[in-house]
Amino acid sequence: MSVSGWFRFTGLASAIALGVGTAPVLAAPLTVVAVDGTLCDLTRTLAGSSARVTCLIPPGGDPHGYRLKPSDRKALSKAALVVHIGFNLTPAAKKISSSGKVVAVGEIALPSYRGNDPHVWHDPANSAAIVTVVANNLAPLLPPGERAALGVRASKAKAVLNALGSWGSVQFSSLPKARRVLVTDHQTYSHLAKRYGLKEISMLDSYTTGGVLRPSSLNRISIAVKASGARIIFTPSLPPNKTLRRISKSTGLPIAKSPIYGEGVSPGGNAVTTATGNICTMVTGQGGRCDKAAAAKLAARWKAI
């Protein structure tokens, strides 16, 4: 080998040894799995660009009957953190196997809750408490330099959720007390009802056995709904199912033309737009007024986090 060839060889070897001219080895991105739809949006908002958040249940999905798919198990196997609401909202969460930490964030946020309605996020104060739990579990997994930014995002998220709670109070105050009634098929909004002083009538849970609408059940439902001050029946989907149509015919009450989303975020929406959309549908359905301009400002604040 010539002298010039030797210098070229040794120079290349030195460059390789020192890592000069080679691409740096990048660490795999932090992966977080959020099982439930609304929780996924809260987690993504908190994580920002510091983690890759995978949502198992898509918008419109039913957490109660959800079953883990092979792709879910693959995502779970790579997750450093798995979060779900808890309270048996998603029974499949009991079958989660992950090398990362699995946290029922709702149960930590509401340690004294002993009711049977797992849809705790419908009270924005509960969502704010969940944000704190998610942030506390995410922070130790991040590099120290990214934890401060997480704290800022968490503070902004809680501020928006607290403002959402206050906005909701104003909307429901446009209804006379006798019309602060929420007629639905299943118990989904008890936390929202308690927050805003509503009477929730979950017809199939309260007046049937196993959700079967027998003539005697229909009669009891009709009596209760007619005496409640309700003006409308709210539906989780369109077109409404046969059971709600039967109840509508029996009670003489119309079914809302817009659905309310109880199990997660609305299609194309997020935690805040879904909440404001639900509240506006409830309030206007009962004859009240809804400040959509203020709702849009809340949505913009959430998106800007």
N, C-alpha and C positions, 0 to 999 in steps of 0.2 A: 504494500500500500504506500502511495506517495505521501510526502509530508503534508501537502495541502489536503489530501484525502483524509489523513488522520485527524487533522484539526476539525474538518467538517464532521467527522464521526464523533469525536469527543465532545464537540460543541452540542451536537444533537442529544447525546447521552446526558449531558449536564442539564440541558433544557428539560428533558423528560424527568430527570431526577428532581428538579426544582419546581416542576409544574408550570414552567414557562411555555406559553403558546398552546396550552391544553385547556379545554373547557373545565371549569370547576365542577365538582360533584355536588349536586343540589340535594338537600334533604327532602325527603318525601313530605308533601304538604300535610299538615295536621287535618285529620278527618274526624268529623263529628256526625253522628246519626241522630236525627230527631224523628221519633216514631209518628207523632200526631201532627196534623196539618197546621193548626194555629201555632203550636209550640215550635214547629219548624220555622215559621216566619219570625217569631221572636228570637230564635237562636241565630238565624242568618243575619238578622239586623245587628245583633250583638257581635257576632264573629267578624263581620266586615270581610276584609281580604285576608285575615289572619288564619282562617280555617276553611276547609271545604265541608259544607254542610249538606248531607243527603237526607231527603225526606222520604219516609217509607210510604205514607198514605197520601195519595194525591188529592187535590181539591175535589170535593164531592164524594170522596171515599168514606166508607163506613168503618169507623175504628172498632165497633163492637164485634163485627164478624170478620175482621181482617185476619188473613193467614199469611205467614211469612213465605216469601217466594225464594227460589235459589239465589236470585240477584240480591235480595235483602240480606240473606245469610252471608253472601260475599262482602257486601258493604259493612255488615256488622263485624266481620272478622278483621277488618282493617281499621276499625274505629278506635280512636283514643278515648272517646267519650260517647255514651249513648244516653239520651234523655227521653223520657216519656212522662205523661201527666200522672199516671198512677191511678189510684182509686178504682182499678179494674176497668178503666175506660176501654183499653185495648187488651183483652185477655191474652192475645198472642204475645204480649210483652213478657209474660211469665216464662216463655220458651226461648227468650233471647240468650244467646251464648256469644260472649265477646271477651277478648283479652283486655279491653278497656273497661273503664268504670261505667256501670249502669245505674242511672239515678232516676227515681220517681220524683220529679221536681215538684209536682203539685202537692204531694204528701209532705214534703219538707216545708213548702211555703205555707201550707194550712195544716199544721200538725194537730190541731184540736178538732178538725172537721170530722164528724161522725155520720153525716147524711149519706144518701144513696144516689146523689146526682154528681157524676164525675166531671160534668162540663163546667168546671170551676172558673174558666177564663172569661165567662160572660159578665162577670163583675170585673171592671178594669182594675180595681184595687188588687184583686187576686192575680191578675196578669202582671202587675207591677212587682208583686212579691215573687212571682215565678222568675221574672227577669233577674232579680237579685240572686236567686238560687242558681240559675244557669251561669251567670257571670262568675259566681264564686267557684263553680266547678270547672269553668273554662280557663280561668286565670292561671292556675298552676301549670297548665299544659303549654302556655305561651312563653316565648322568650321574654325576659324581663323588660326589654325595651318596648314590647307591644302591650303590656298590661295596663299602662296608663291610658292608652287609647281605648282599650276595652272599658275601662272605668268611665271615661267620658261618654262613650256610646250608651252604657248602661244608665247613666244619669239622665241623658237626653230621652232615652226610651221611657223611663219611669215618669219623666215630666210630661211626655205626650199622653201616656196612659192615665195619669192623674187628671190631666186636662180633659181627656175623653170622658172620664167619670163625671166631672162637673158639667160638661156639655150635655151628657145624657140626662142629668137631673133637670136641667133647664127644659129639655124637650118634653119629658114626661110631665113637668109642671103645667104644660099647656092643656093637659087633660083634667077635667073634673075628677075628683076622687072616685066617684061612682063608675067612671069609665076607665080606670086604671086596671084593666083586665086583660089577661093574655090567655087565649084559648088555643091550645095546640094538641097534637095527637099524643105525644109522649113527653115525660118530664125531662126537659133539657135546659130550661131557663130559670131554675129555682134560685140560682145565685144572682142573676140579673133581677128577678122579681123581688128578692129580699133587699137588694141594694136600693131599688127605686120605689119600693112600696106598692108592688103590683100584686094582684090576685092571679095566680097561675092555675089554670084548669087544664091538667094533662089528662084528656078524656079517656084514652085507652088504658092508661096506667091506673087511674083512680076508679073507673067504673066497669072494667071488664076483668075477666080472668084469662090470662095469657093472651090478651089483645084480641080475643074473639068477640065480635060485636053481635050478640044475641038480641032478640027483640026487647027483652027486659033491660039489657044494658043500654040499648038505644033510648029507651024511655027515660031511664035515670039520667043519661047524658043530656037529653033534650030539656028535662026539667031544670037541671043545674045550669046549663048554658043560658037558657031563656031568662033565668032569675039573676044572672051574674052582672048584667050591664054590658055584656059584650055586643059589639056591632059586627064582628067579622070573625072568621075562623082562619087561623094562620096555618100555612102548609110548608113542609120542608122541601117540596119539589113540585114542579109543573110538568105535565098536567097532574092535578091532585089525584090521589088514589081513590078507589071505589068506596072505601070506608068513609073517607072525609066527605065524599059526595053524598053518601047516605045520610050522614049527620047534618050536612048542610040542608038537605031537603026536609029532614025532620024538624030542624030548629028554625028554618026560614032565614038563616044567616048566610050571607055570601062567603065564598072562599077568597082570600086575598089573591090579587092578580100577580103579586110578586112574592116569591118564596122568602123564608128566613132560613139562614144557614146556621144550624146548631152544632154540627159535628166537626167543623173546621172552617177554613177560609173559603170564600166564594170563588168561583172560577175567575181567574185573572185578578183577584183581589189580594189583600193582605189582612193582617189582624185588625188594623184600624178601619180600613174601608169596609170590611165585613161587619164590624161592630156598628159603625155609623149607619150602614145600609139597613141592618136589622132593626135598629132603634127607629129609624125614619119610617120603615114599613109598619112597625108596631104602632107608633104614635099616630101617623096619618090614617091608618086603618081604623083606629078608634076615634077619629075625628079631630085629632090635634094638629099642631103645626110643627114642622121640622126645619131647622136652620141648616140648609144644605151648604150654604157658603162657609159657615164656620166649620162644618164637617170637612169640606175640601181643604181648609187651612190645616186642620189636624192631620189629614192624609199627607199633605205636602211636608209638614214637619217630620212625620214618620219616614217618609221617603228620603229626606235629607240627612238622616242620621248616618 
